[in-house]
Amino acid sequence: MDYGVSGAASSSLGTEVERLRTVIGRQFEIYDIRVTYDAIVFFVDCSPSTLEANFDSVRTALVPQNYIPFLQKRGGEYTITISKRKPLGKKGNLVNIILLAVTLVTTTVTGAILWAGYFRISNLFTLSNFLNGIVYFVVPLMLILGLHEMGHFVVARRFGVNASLPFFLPSIPPFGTFGAFISIRDPFPNRKALLEIGIAGPIVGFLVTIPVAIAGLYLTKLNPVAPLPLTPNTTVYLAPYLYQVLLSLFQFPSDASLFPTAFAAWVGFFVTAMNLLPAGQLDGGHVSRALLGDYSKYLGWAAILAMVLLGFVSDIWIFYAILALFMGVRHPPPLNDISRLKVDRKMLGAVAMAMFLVSVTPIPVTTIPTSSSFSMSASPSSILILNTSPVQYLNLTVENTGNIQESVNITQVQTNGFVATFGSLGSGPPFLPSVVLDIGVGANATVLVKVAAVSGTTPGSYILNIQGISDKISNTLKVDVTYS
């Protein structure tokens, strides 16, 4: 507003002040008016019991005229500060439609990849893969995301808050989308509206995700596929608590491959948890601002610090920490920041916390690290060597318990009194001082070990040490030897 003028402009100002005074005077008793260079401040008397309803009547009358009223309490006095904003104008839905179309393309490609990967189909570019990807991945995922945002949209409209249709964000596989959001084009009226608009989306999305998860796990049960070996750098999606409970109902092994619909539900839980982070303009930021007022900024900074620390174990947290910082940690206050929430509304905060805790996992996405390990066993585990026949044999089995190919060199560690040599199982000689075993992941190999007493060995109990050495580790097997 421009109030530093005189003459005709002053007359116009007076008309504008009088018009605003008439609207506010219907709900409040005005005892003073002050005009500044960018706002008009009305000092009013009011009853705390009718404060929220009366102010909301003022808001609904003025916001459509591009006036923004702020209710404040200054030193025991209630004020309504009126400022003016530029008209919003009519915004088309072209951007929404374009983003939706692109997201449908990226999620369809993702769905085809998931379908082909689940059923081990080598040729991705088939009509069947894309159609099944749409039915079993795209539809359930877009249903979760779309209804989440429509939850915000419907409740915003119920409070008379102007909100856009959803903007879907495309992404590359394995998700195909970063989610969706709606644009709130009016200030939040009060804490009640801030809370209910903020939590509506997560509640709707959460309630839709549960039956999608059950359907996806049921489809997994109907179409069982043996899980692929967890080789190094394989991407693994760790399940949040509620998903683990649902998995236990179907008694899946921890490394089970999941049907594309089940993965869409995993994404749904992930989106719910990320949106409920109590920072900035995220849904959780709306909820925490409604419950804690301006103190919510401390919770927002704590959430960002936690995300940065978790970023050392999972890069995805760094993305959300940057997103929260970009959106702003400090949430703007609602127009009426005075009226407090009733107990039943505060309970929604507990609901938000519960949904967050059962939907979040500290490390949602990880990769399998290289694991080099093997075990050795002997059959028999102890041997008897007689003076009259100073040679005995045993079978040595080496099992690859890691997730990479192992080349294990088998030799004898120096043991006084006995010499061990190694030969191929079943083929007999030649026996050599060492042998190299190439063992695949999950496989094992067996060699024949010839143990001979050295001349001059005295009767007694001994320990024969056989060593296996790979590029990264070594193991030693102890065999009890009795010489008589």
C-alpha positions, 0 to 999 in steps of 0.5 A: 500500500502507498499511504504517503500521499495527499489530495485525491490519494488521501481521499482514496485512502480514507475510503479504503480505511473506512471499507476495512473498518466496516468489515472488521467492525462487524466482528470486533469493537475497534477503538484505534486505527493507525496507518503506516507506509505499508499497512493499516493497524486496527486495535480491537477488543474481543472475547477469547472465546469468539476470537478465532471465529470472528477473525476467520470471518474477517479473513474470509471477507478480505483475502478474496479482495487481496487483503491479508489480515494478521491477528497479533497480541501486543502488550495485552492489546489485540491488533489486526494488521491489514496489508495488501498483496498483488492479485494472484491472477488466474493460473492455468494447469498446463505445468501440472499436466506436463509434469504429470505426463512426464512422470507417467512416462518415467514411472512407466519405464521404471515399472517395466524395469521392475517387472522384467527384473522380478521375472528375470526377463532379459528383453526389457522392450516388450509391450507386456513389460510396459503394460504390466509395469503400468498395472502393477507399479504405476497405478498403485504408486500414482494412487498413493501420491495423488491421494496424498496430495488431494488430501492436502487439497481438499482440506485446504479448500475446506478452510477456504485456502487457495491451493493448486492441483498436484505437481508431480515430479519425475525422476529416473529409476528406481523410483521414477518420481520424486513425489508430488506437491501442491502450492498453497497460495494463501497464508494459513488462517490459524494453527488448526488449519495449519495442522489439519492441512499439513497432516491430511496428506500423510494420513491419506497416503499412509492409509492407502499405502497399507492395502497396497502393501498387503496386495503387493505382498500377496502378489509376491506370494502368488508369484514367488521368485528366488532372490538374486545373490546379494553380490557387491554393489547390489542395491538393497531397500531396507524395510521400515517397521510397519513394512517388516510387520506386514512381511512377517505376516506373509513369512518372507525371508529377509532377502526375498525379491518383492513384486513391483506392487510391493515396491510401490508400497515401499515408496509410499511409506518412504514418501510418508516418512520424508514428508513428515520430517519436522522441518520447513515447509514439509508436511511435518514442518506444518504440523510442528509449527502448529503444535510448537509455534515459533519454537518449531524452528529448533526442532527443524534445525535438529531434524536437519542436523540429524539428516546430515549425520545420517547422510554419512551412511545413506546419501539420500538424507543429504538430498532431503537436508538440502531440500529442507534448507532450500524450503526454509527452516523457519515456518511463517506463522499463520494469520491467527497465531494466538488461538491455541489448539484443542486437546483433540487437535493436539492428538493429531500431532501424536498420530503424525509422530506414530506414522513417522516412526513406523514409516521411517528407516534410518538407512532406506537405501544401501548397497552390499559391500564386498565381503571376503570370507571362507571357512575350513573344516576337516573330516575327521577332525582328529587323526591317529598315526601309528609308528608302524604306519606313519601316514594318515589321510583326511578331507579338508573342505573350504566353503566360500561364505563371502559374496565374491569369488575366492582363490584360497591357497592351502598350505601347512603352517610349520608343525614339528613332527609332521608334514602335510601335503595336498592332492585332488580328492579321489585322484590320489598322487601327486601330493604337493606342499600347497594347492590353490582352490578357486571357489565361487560364491556360496560354493565349496571345494574339498582336497585330500590331505596326506599327513606323514610323521617325520622320522624321529617324532616321539609318541604323544599329542600334537596339533597340525596347523593348516592355513588358507590364504586369499587376497584379503584374509587368512584362516588357520585350521587346527587338527588334533594328531595322536602319534603312537 
